[in-house]
Amino acid sequence: MKEFNKLFPNKQAVIIFSLYIILFVFQGVFVTASKTENGGYDYNTTLVVFLSEVLKIFISATLYSLKKENKPHIFKAIAANYNLLLLYFIPSLLYCFYNNLAFINLSHYDPTSYYILLQFRVVLTALLFQFLFSKKLTLMQWISLGILTLGCMIKNFDAASIQSKEDKDVWSQIFNIYFLSINFQNFCSCLAGTYNEYILKTKGLNVDIFLQNVFMYLNSVICNLFILMYKGELITIFKDMESLADVIVILIIVNSAIVGIVTSFFLKNLNSILKTYASALELIITAVVCYILFHIVITGFTILSICLVSIAVAMYFKNPVNNMTVPDEKDRKPLLEIVSK
């Protein structure tokens, strides 16, 4: 019970943790359901991400305005906290890359393989968490992370063999462009999540969370606009809107928007380390759901990976990281101070 209270300080934290897992499982299922027979998409994925960010701004701005306590108008609040707005450009850009890469990588991996391969981010997240929050993990926590990584490696060989049964060169399947792509996605997720948590618990500690969400998603919209311009799709944006008139695509946009807002509450009330373990739990549920809905086979490698991940999660739950501890101003790393100015 003591460990549980340390892991989840209140009932709200339990709800946020559960919602985060459920919504991400839905996202993987929706994106998979929207794929064509050849594994691609018949809609503009960048536009979907862009519209999702716009919806996040609308929801966050509305919720900020609905709060009844005395506070400045949203435009005055943005002007008064412009430094925080600039800080949010870093995680916004990284999340922009992450969201767009999700569509690319899900088109080359089944959802179970995709989520397991994403678990490589746990070790990188732990390293970044230690750096940003000046907090060392215990030996048991590192062992747990090691077991989790081992589970990911086992599934990685499984994913490679599934992708090309005729190709005997397993290593060429592992170290291909999509493996590099998913690891860059991992890096974006790790740095964006830990830095976002740092802002929420330090620089933005006394700023309304919905206003901070507006900062995040306003920057995200700008980043996605540049991606649309780079891909030459900005001039066809209205034509591409027609391809989004599908229930599954609409669900992807709406679910992604809700996921983004829930994630901000997750990082505010919990931490980046627990977020990676929540993501690991997604793969267990995703494997079962995709087997039922899409008849994606659960192989022996997948079962072994899920077992290892389950053991790692159980070990961490016995010895979790303190959720709310942040370093004193004098203890923060010089690099963070430079970035945050």
TORVOLO-508490 format. One record per residue (C-alpha): residue number from 1; chain; z, x, y. Coordinates in nm, 2 decimals. Layout:
+-----+--------+--------+--------+--------+
! num ! cadena !     c3 !     c1 !     c2 !
+-----+--------+--------+--------+--------+
! NUM !      A !      Z !      X !      Y !
...
+-----+--------+--------+--------+--------+
END
This chain:
+-----+--------+--------+--------+--------+
! num ! cadena !     c3 !     c1 !     c2 !
+-----+--------+--------+--------+--------+
!   1 !      A !   0.00 !   0.00 !   0.00 !
!   2 !      A !   0.08 !   0.29 !   0.23 !
!   3 !      A !  -0.27 !   0.44 !   0.17 !
!   4 !      A !  -0.43 !   0.10 !   0.23 !
!   5 !      A !  -0.25 !   0.06 !   0.56 !
!   6 !      A !  -0.36 !   0.41 !   0.66 !
!   7 !      A !  -0.72 !   0.33 !   0.56 !
!   8 !      A !  -0.73 !  -0.02 !   0.72 !
!   9 !      A !  -0.48 !  -0.05 !   1.01 !
!  10 !      A !  -0.53 !  -0.43 !   1.04 !
!  11 !      A !  -0.71 !  -0.73 !   0.90 !
!  12 !      A !  -0.99 !  -0.68 !   1.15 !
!  13 !      A !  -1.07 !  -0.34 !   1.00 !
!  14 !      A !  -1.10 !  -0.49 !   0.65 !
!  15 !      A !  -1.34 !  -0.75 !   0.78 !
!  16 !      A !  -1.55 !  -0.50 !   0.97 !
!  17 !      A !  -1.56 !  -0.27 !   0.66 !
!  18 !      A !  -1.68 !  -0.56 !   0.44 !
!  19 !      A !  -1.93 !  -0.68 !   0.69 !
!  20 !      A !  -2.08 !  -0.34 !   0.73 !
!  21 !      A !  -2.15 !  -0.30 !   0.36 !
!  22 !      A !  -2.28 !  -0.66 !   0.31 !
!  23 !      A !  -2.52 !  -0.64 !   0.61 !
!  24 !      A !  -2.66 !  -0.30 !   0.51 !
!  25 !      A !  -2.73 !  -0.43 !   0.16 !
!  26 !      A !  -2.91 !  -0.73 !   0.31 !
!  27 !      A !  -3.11 !  -0.49 !   0.53 !
!  28 !      A !  -3.23 !  -0.29 !   0.23 !
!  29 !      A !  -3.32 !  -0.61 !   0.04 !
!  30 !      A !  -3.51 !  -0.76 !   0.34 !
!  31 !      A !  -3.71 !  -0.45 !   0.40 !
!  32 !      A !  -3.80 !  -0.42 !   0.03 !
!  33 !      A !  -3.90 !  -0.79 !   0.02 !
!  34 !      A !  -4.13 !  -0.73 !   0.32 !
!  35 !      A !  -4.33 !  -0.45 !   0.16 !
!  36 !      A !  -4.69 !  -0.51 !   0.04 !
!  37 !      A !  -4.81 !  -0.45 !  -0.32 !
!  38 !      A !  -4.91 !  -0.09 !  -0.23 !
!  39 !      A !  -4.56 !  -0.01 !  -0.08 !
!  40 !      A !  -4.66 !  -0.04 !   0.29 !
!  41 !      A !  -4.59 !  -0.29 !   0.56 !
!  42 !      A !  -4.84 !  -0.54 !   0.71 !
!  43 !      A !  -4.64 !  -0.55 !   1.04 !
!  44 !      A !  -4.56 !  -0.29 !   1.31 !
!  45 !      A !  -4.23 !  -0.14 !   1.20 !
!  46 !      A !  -4.17 !   0.04 !   1.54 !
!  47 !      A !  -4.21 !  -0.29 !   1.72 !
!  48 !      A !  -3.96 !  -0.44 !   1.48 !
!  49 !      A !  -3.70 !  -0.17 !   1.57 !
!  50 !      A !  -3.78 !  -0.21 !   1.94 !
!  51 !      A !  -3.73 !  -0.59 !   1.92 !
!  52 !      A !  -3.41 !  -0.54 !   1.73 !
!  53 !      A !  -3.28 !  -0.31 !   2.01 !
!  54 !      A !  -3.37 !  -0.57 !   2.27 !
!  55 !      A !  -3.18 !  -0.84 !   2.07 !
!  56 !      A !  -2.88 !  -0.61 !   2.06 !
!  57 !      A !  -2.88 !  -0.57 !   2.43 !
!  58 !      A !  -2.90 !  -0.95 !   2.48 !
!  59 !      A !  -2.61 !  -1.01 !   2.24 !
!  60 !      A !  -2.39 !  -0.74 !   2.38 !
!  61 !      A !  -2.46 !  -0.84 !   2.74 !
!  62 !      A !  -2.39 !  -1.20 !   2.66 !
!  63 !      A !  -2.06 !  -1.12 !   2.48 !
!  64 !      A !  -1.96 !  -0.89 !   2.77 !
!  65 !      A !  -2.02 !  -1.17 !   3.02 !
!  66 !      A !  -1.84 !  -1.43 !   2.81 !
!  67 !      A !  -1.51 !  -1.24 !   2.81 !
!  68 !      A !  -1.29 !  -1.41 !   3.06 !
!  69 !      A !  -1.07 !  -1.13 !   3.19 !
!  70 !      A !  -1.13 !  -0.99 !   3.54 !
!  71 !      A !  -1.40 !  -0.73 !   3.53 !
!  72 !      A !  -1.71 !  -0.63 !   3.74 !
!  73 !      A !  -2.05 !  -0.79 !   3.69 !
!  74 !      A !  -2.25 !  -0.61 !   3.42 !
!  75 !      A !  -2.49 !  -0.44 !   3.67 !
!  76 !      A !  -2.20 !  -0.32 !   3.88 !
!  77 !      A !  -2.02 !  -0.20 !   3.56 !
!  78 !      A !  -2.34 !  -0.01 !   3.45 !
!  79 !      A !  -2.36 !   0.16 !   3.79 !
!  80 !      A !  -1.99 !   0.25 !   3.79 !
!  81 !      A !  -2.02 !   0.41 !   3.44 !
!  82 !      A !  -2.36 !   0.58 !   3.48 !
!  83 !      A !  -2.22 !   0.91 !   3.33 !
!  84 !      A !  -2.13 !   0.72 !   3.01 !
!  85 !      A !  -2.48 !   0.57 !   3.01 !
!  86 !      A !  -2.63 !   0.92 !   3.01 !
!  87 !      A !  -2.40 !   1.03 !   2.73 !
!  88 !      A !  -2.52 !   0.75 !   2.51 !
!  89 !      A !  -2.88 !   0.88 !   2.53 !
!  90 !      A !  -2.80 !   1.14 !   2.26 !
!  91 !      A !  -2.69 !   0.89 !   1.98 !
!  92 !      A !  -2.95 !   0.64 !   2.10 !
!  93 !      A !  -3.23 !   0.89 !   2.04 !
!  94 !      A !  -3.09 !   0.99 !   1.70 !
!  95 !      A !  -3.05 !   0.63 !   1.59 !
!  96 !      A !  -3.41 !   0.56 !   1.71 !
!  97 !      A !  -3.54 !   0.83 !   1.48 !
!  98 !      A !  -3.31 !   0.70 !   1.20 !
!  99 !      A !  -3.42 !   0.34 !   1.23 !
! 100 !      A !  -3.79 !   0.42 !   1.23 !
! 101 !      A !  -3.76 !   0.67 !   0.94 !
! 102 !      A !  -3.58 !   0.40 !   0.74 !
! 103 !      A !  -3.91 !   0.20 !   0.71 !
! 104 !      A !  -4.11 !   0.51 !   0.61 !
! 105 !      A !  -3.86 !   0.63 !   0.35 !
! 106 !      A !  -3.80 !   0.28 !   0.20 !
! 107 !      A !  -4.18 !   0.26 !   0.15 !
! 108 !      A !  -4.16 !   0.56 !  -0.09 !
! 109 !      A !  -3.82 !   0.50 !  -0.26 !
! 110 !      A !  -3.67 !   0.19 !  -0.42 !
! 111 !      A !  -3.36 !   0.07 !  -0.23 !
! 112 !      A !  -3.11 !   0.21 !  -0.49 !
! 113 !      A !  -3.27 !   0.56 !  -0.48 !
! 114 !      A !  -3.30 !   0.54 !  -0.10 !
! 115 !      A !  -2.93 !   0.46 !  -0.05 !
! 116 !      A !  -2.82 !   0.73 !  -0.30 !
! 117 !      A !  -3.04 !   0.99 !  -0.14 !
! 118 !      A !  -2.88 !   0.90 !   0.20 !
! 119 !      A !  -2.54 !   1.00 !   0.06 !
! 120 !      A !  -2.62 !   1.37 !   0.12 !
! 121 !      A !  -2.51 !   1.29 !   0.48 !
! 122 !      A !  -2.14 !   1.27 !   0.37 !
! 123 !      A !  -2.09 !   1.65 !   0.36 !
! 124 !      A !  -2.27 !   1.70 !   0.69 !
! 125 !      A !  -2.07 !   1.41 !   0.84 !
! 126 !      A !  -1.74 !   1.57 !   0.73 !
! 127 !      A !  -1.84 !   1.91 !   0.89 !
! 128 !      A !  -1.94 !   1.74 !   1.22 !
! 129 !      A !  -1.62 !   1.52 !   1.21 !
! 130 !      A !  -1.40 !   1.84 !   1.17 !
! 131 !      A !  -1.59 !   2.00 !   1.46 !
! 132 !      A !  -1.58 !   1.71 !   1.70 !
! 133 !      A !  -1.22 !   1.59 !   1.63 !
! 134 !      A !  -1.07 !   1.93 !   1.55 !
! 135 !      A !  -0.93 !   1.78 !   1.23 !
! 136 !      A !  -0.94 !   1.96 !   0.89 !
! 137 !      A !  -1.00 !   1.76 !   0.57 !
! 138 !      A !  -0.77 !   1.81 !   0.28 !
! 139 !      A !  -0.87 !   1.97 !  -0.05 !
! 140 !      A !  -0.87 !   1.63 !  -0.23 !
! 141 !      A !  -1.10 !   1.49 !   0.04 !
! 142 !      A !  -1.34 !   1.78 !   0.00 !
! 143 !      A !  -1.33 !   1.74 !  -0.39 !
! 144 !      A !  -1.41 !   1.37 !  -0.33 !
! 145 !      A !  -1.70 !   1.46 !  -0.11 !
! 146 !      A !  -1.82 !   1.72 !  -0.37 !
! 147 !      A !  -1.83 !   1.45 !  -0.65 !
! 148 !      A !  -2.01 !   1.22 !  -0.42 !
! 149 !      A !  -2.27 !   1.49 !  -0.35 !
! 150 !      A !  -2.31 !   1.55 !  -0.72 !
! 151 !      A !  -2.39 !   1.19 !  -0.78 !
! 152 !      A !  -2.66 !   1.21 !  -0.51 !
! 153 !      A !  -2.81 !   1.51 !  -0.67 !
! 154 !      A !  -2.83 !   1.34 !  -1.01 !
! 155 !      A !  -3.00 !   1.04 !  -0.86 !
! 156 !      A !  -3.24 !   1.27 !  -0.67 !
! 157 !      A !  -3.39 !   1.39 !  -1.00 !
! 158 !      A !  -3.41 !   1.03 !  -1.12 !
! 159 !      A !  -3.59 !   0.93 !  -0.80 !
! 160 !      A !  -3.84 !   1.22 !  -0.84 !
! 161 !      A !  -3.92 !   1.12 !  -1.20 !
! 162 !      A !  -3.97 !   0.76 !  -1.11 !
! 163 !      A !  -4.20 !   0.84 !  -0.83 !
! 164 !      A !  -4.44 !   1.03 !  -1.05 !
! 165 !      A !  -4.41 !   1.00 !  -1.43 !
! 166 !      A !  -4.73 !   1.19 !  -1.49 !
! 167 !      A !  -4.63 !   1.49 !  -1.28 !
! 168 !      A !  -4.43 !   1.73 !  -1.49 !
! 169 !      A !  -4.32 !   1.94 !  -1.19 !
! 170 !      A !  -4.00 !   1.78 !  -1.09 !
! 171 !      A !  -3.92 !   2.03 !  -0.82 !
! 172 !      A !  -4.25 !   1.95 !  -0.64 !
! 173 !      A !  -4.14 !   1.58 !  -0.64 !
! 174 !      A !  -3.80 !   1.67 !  -0.49 !
! 175 !      A !  -3.91 !   1.91 !  -0.22 !
! 176 !      A !  -4.19 !   1.70 !  -0.07 !
! 177 !      A !  -4.25 !   1.56 !   0.27 !
! 178 !      A !  -4.05 !   1.24 !   0.20 !
! 179 !      A !  -3.75 !   1.44 !   0.08 !
! 180 !      A !  -3.76 !   1.63 !   0.41 !
! 181 !      A !  -3.80 !   1.30 !   0.59 !
! 182 !      A !  -3.50 !   1.14 !   0.43 !
! 183 !      A !  -3.29 !   1.45 !   0.50 !
! 184 !      A !  -3.39 !   1.45 !   0.86 !
! 185 !      A !  -3.29 !   1.08 !   0.86 !
! 186 !      A !  -2.95 !   1.20 !   0.72 !
! 187 !      A !  -2.90 !   1.45 !   1.00 !
! 188 !      A !  -2.98 !   1.19 !   1.26 !
! 189 !      A !  -2.73 !   0.95 !   1.10 !
! 190 !      A !  -2.46 !   1.21 !   1.08 !
! 191 !      A !  -2.48 !   1.34 !   1.43 !
! 192 !      A !  -2.54 !   1.00 !   1.59 !
! 193 !      A !  -2.24 !   0.84 !   1.41 !
! 194 !      A !  -1.99 !   1.11 !   1.47 !
! 195 !      A !  -2.09 !   1.16 !   1.84 !
! 196 !      A !  -2.09 !   0.79 !   1.89 !
! 197 !      A !  -1.74 !   0.77 !   1.75 !
! 198 !      A !  -1.64 !   1.06 !   1.98 !
! 199 !      A !  -1.76 !   0.87 !   2.28 !
! 200 !      A !  -1.59 !   0.54 !   2.18 !
! 201 !      A !  -1.25 !   0.71 !   2.12 !
! 202 !      A !  -1.26 !   0.95 !   2.41 !
! 203 !      A !  -1.49 !   0.92 !   2.71 !
! 204 !      A !  -1.53 !   0.54 !   2.66 !
! 205 !      A !  -1.18 !   0.46 !   2.54 !
! 206 !      A !  -1.10 !   0.24 !   2.84 !
! 207 !      A !  -1.46 !   0.09 !   2.87 !
! 208 !      A !  -1.54 !  -0.25 !   2.72 !
! 209 !      A !  -1.71 !  -0.20 !   2.38 !
! 210 !      A !  -1.98 !  -0.45 !   2.46 !
! 211 !      A !  -2.07 !  -0.27 !   2.78 !
! 212 !      A !  -2.09 !   0.05 !   2.58 !
! 213 !      A !  -2.32 !  -0.13 !   2.33 !
! 214 !      A !  -2.54 !  -0.22 !   2.63 !
! 215 !      A !  -2.56 !   0.15 !   2.72 !
! 216 !      A !  -2.65 !   0.25 !   2.37 !
! 217 !      A !  -2.92 !  -0.01 !   2.32 !
! 218 !      A !  -3.07 !   0.02 !   2.67 !
! 219 !      A !  -3.13 !   0.39 !   2.59 !
! 220 !      A !  -3.26 !   0.29 !   2.24 !
! 221 !      A !  -3.52 !   0.05 !   2.40 !
! 222 !      A !  -3.64 !   0.33 !   2.62 !
! 223 !      A !  -3.67 !   0.57 !   2.32 !
! 224 !      A !  -3.86 !   0.32 !   2.12 !
! 225 !      A !  -4.09 !   0.25 !   2.41 !
! 226 !      A !  -4.18 !   0.62 !   2.41 !
! 227 !      A !  -4.25 !   0.61 !   2.04 !
! 228 !      A !  -4.48 !   0.30 !   2.08 !
! 229 !      A !  -4.66 !   0.49 !   2.36 !
! 230 !      A !  -4.69 !   0.81 !   2.14 !
! 231 !      A !  -4.84 !   0.60 !   1.86 !
! 232 !      A !  -5.08 !   0.43 !   2.10 !
! 233 !      A !  -4.93 !   0.09 !   2.00 !
! 234 !      A !  -4.80 !  -0.02 !   2.34 !
! 235 !      A !  -5.13 !  -0.17 !   2.45 !
! 236 !      A !  -5.15 !  -0.38 !   2.13 !
! 237 !      A !  -4.79 !  -0.49 !   2.14 !
! 238 !      A !  -4.87 !  -0.86 !   2.20 !
! 239 !      A !  -5.14 !  -0.86 !   1.93 !
! 240 !      A !  -4.89 !  -0.70 !   1.69 !
! 241 !      A !  -4.64 !  -0.98 !   1.77 !
! 242 !      A !  -4.85 !  -1.21 !   1.55 !
! 243 !      A !  -4.76 !  -1.01 !   1.24 !
! 244 !      A !  -4.39 !  -1.07 !   1.30 !
! 245 !      A !  -4.42 !  -1.44 !   1.25 !
! 246 !      A !  -4.27 !  -1.42 !   0.91 !
! 247 !      A !  -3.92 !  -1.53 !   0.80 !
! 248 !      A !  -3.84 !  -1.20 !   0.62 !
! 249 !      A !  -3.94 !  -0.99 !   0.93 !
! 250 !      A !  -3.74 !  -1.21 !   1.16 !
! 251 !      A !  -3.44 !  -1.17 !   0.92 !
! 252 !      A !  -3.49 !  -0.79 !   0.94 !
! 253 !      A !  -3.47 !  -0.80 !   1.32 !
! 254 !      A !  -3.17 !  -1.03 !   1.34 !
! 255 !      A !  -2.98 !  -0.85 !   1.06 !
! 256 !      A !  -3.05 !  -0.51 !   1.22 !
! 257 !      A !  -2.91 !  -0.63 !   1.55 !
! 258 !      A !  -2.59 !  -0.76 !   1.39 !
! 259 !      A !  -2.56 !  -0.44 !   1.19 !
! 260 !      A !  -2.57 !  -0.23 !   1.51 !
! 261 !      A !  -2.30 !  -0.42 !   1.68 !
! 262 !      A !  -2.08 !  -0.42 !   1.37 !
! 263 !      A !  -2.13 !  -0.04 !   1.34 !
! 264 !      A !  -1.99 !   0.01 !   1.69 !
! 265 !      A !  -1.67 !  -0.18 !   1.59 !
! 266 !      A !  -1.66 !   0.02 !   1.27 !
! 267 !      A !  -1.66 !   0.35 !   1.46 !
! 268 !      A !  -1.41 !   0.22 !   1.72 !
! 269 !      A !  -1.15 !   0.09 !   1.46 !
! 270 !      A !  -1.22 !   0.32 !   1.17 !
! 271 !      A !  -1.41 !   0.65 !   1.15 !
! 272 !      A !  -1.73 !   0.83 !   1.05 !
! 273 !      A !  -1.59 !   0.96 !   0.72 !
! 274 !      A !  -1.50 !   0.61 !   0.60 !
! 275 !      A !  -1.84 !   0.50 !   0.72 !
! 276 !      A !  -2.02 !   0.73 !   0.48 !
! 277 !      A !  -1.80 !   0.60 !   0.19 !
! 278 !      A !  -1.89 !   0.25 !   0.29 !
! 279 !      A !  -2.25 !   0.34 !   0.27 !
! 280 !      A !  -2.19 !   0.48 !  -0.08 !
! 281 !      A !  -2.05 !   0.15 !  -0.19 !
! 282 !      A !  -2.37 !  -0.01 !  -0.07 !
! 283 !      A !  -2.57 !   0.15 !  -0.34 !
! 284 !      A !  -2.36 !  -0.01 !  -0.62 !
! 285 !      A !  -2.42 !  -0.35 !  -0.48 !
! 286 !      A !  -2.78 !  -0.28 !  -0.39 !
! 287 !      A !  -2.85 !  -0.16 !  -0.75 !
! 288 !      A !  -2.73 !  -0.49 !  -0.89 !
! 289 !      A !  -2.89 !  -0.71 !  -0.63 !
! 290 !      A !  -3.23 !  -0.53 !  -0.66 !
! 291 !      A !  -3.22 !  -0.56 !  -1.04 !
! 292 !      A !  -3.17 !  -0.93 !  -1.01 !
! 293 !      A !  -3.42 !  -1.00 !  -0.73 !
! 294 !      A !  -3.69 !  -0.73 !  -0.78 !
! 295 !      A !  -3.64 !  -0.63 !  -1.15 !
! 296 !      A !  -3.59 !  -0.27 !  -1.04 !
! 297 !      A !  -3.46 !  -0.09 !  -1.35 !
! 298 !      A !  -3.11 !   0.05 !  -1.35 !
! 299 !      A !  -3.16 !   0.38 !  -1.54 !
! 300 !      A !  -2.90 !   0.60 !  -1.70 !
! 301 !      A !  -2.92 !   0.84 !  -1.41 !
! 302 !      A !  -2.85 !   0.55 !  -1.17 !
! 303 !      A !  -2.55 !   0.44 !  -1.38 !
! 304 !      A !  -2.41 !   0.80 !  -1.39 !
! 305 !      A !  -2.46 !   0.84 !  -1.01 !
! 306 !      A !  -2.29 !   0.51 !  -0.94 !
! 307 !      A !  -1.99 !   0.61 !  -1.16 !
! 308 !      A !  -1.95 !   0.94 !  -0.98 !
! 309 !      A !  -1.98 !   0.77 !  -0.64 !
! 310 !      A !  -1.71 !   0.52 !  -0.75 !
! 311 !      A !  -1.48 !   0.80 !  -0.86 !
! 312 !      A !  -1.53 !   0.98 !  -0.52 !
! 313 !      A !  -1.46 !   0.66 !  -0.33 !
! 314 !      A !  -1.15 !   0.59 !  -0.53 !
! 315 !      A !  -1.02 !   0.94 !  -0.47 !
! 316 !      A !  -1.08 !   0.91 !  -0.09 !
! 317 !      A !  -0.91 !   0.57 !  -0.08 !
! 318 !      A !  -0.60 !   0.74 !  -0.22 !
! 319 !      A !  -0.61 !   1.01 !   0.05 !
! 320 !      A !  -0.80 !   0.88 !   0.36 !
! 321 !      A !  -0.85 !   1.04 !   0.69 !
! 322 !      A !  -0.64 !   0.92 !   0.98 !
! 323 !      A !  -0.86 !   0.66 !   1.16 !
! 324 !      A !  -0.75 !   0.69 !   1.51 !
! 325 !      A !  -0.65 !   1.05 !   1.56 !
! 326 !      A !  -0.85 !   1.23 !   1.84 !
! 327 !      A !  -0.79 !   1.58 !   1.98 !
! 328 !      A !  -0.62 !   1.64 !   2.30 !
! 329 !      A !  -0.84 !   1.74 !   2.60 !
! 330 !      A !  -0.73 !   2.10 !   2.57 !
! 331 !      A !  -0.81 !   2.12 !   2.19 !
! 332 !      A !  -1.17 !   1.99 !   2.21 !
! 333 !      A !  -1.45 !   2.22 !   2.13 !
! 334 !      A !  -1.62 !   2.40 !   2.43 !
! 335 !      A !  -1.96 !   2.28 !   2.32 !
! 336 !      A !  -1.85 !   1.92 !   2.33 !
! 337 !      A !  -1.72 !   1.97 !   2.68 !
! 338 !      A !  -2.06 !   2.11 !   2.79 !
! 339 !      A !  -2.25 !   1.82 !   2.63 !
! 340 !      A !  -2.02 !   1.56 !   2.78 !
! 341 !      A !  -2.04 !   1.68 !   3.14 !
+-----+--------+--------+--------+--------+
END
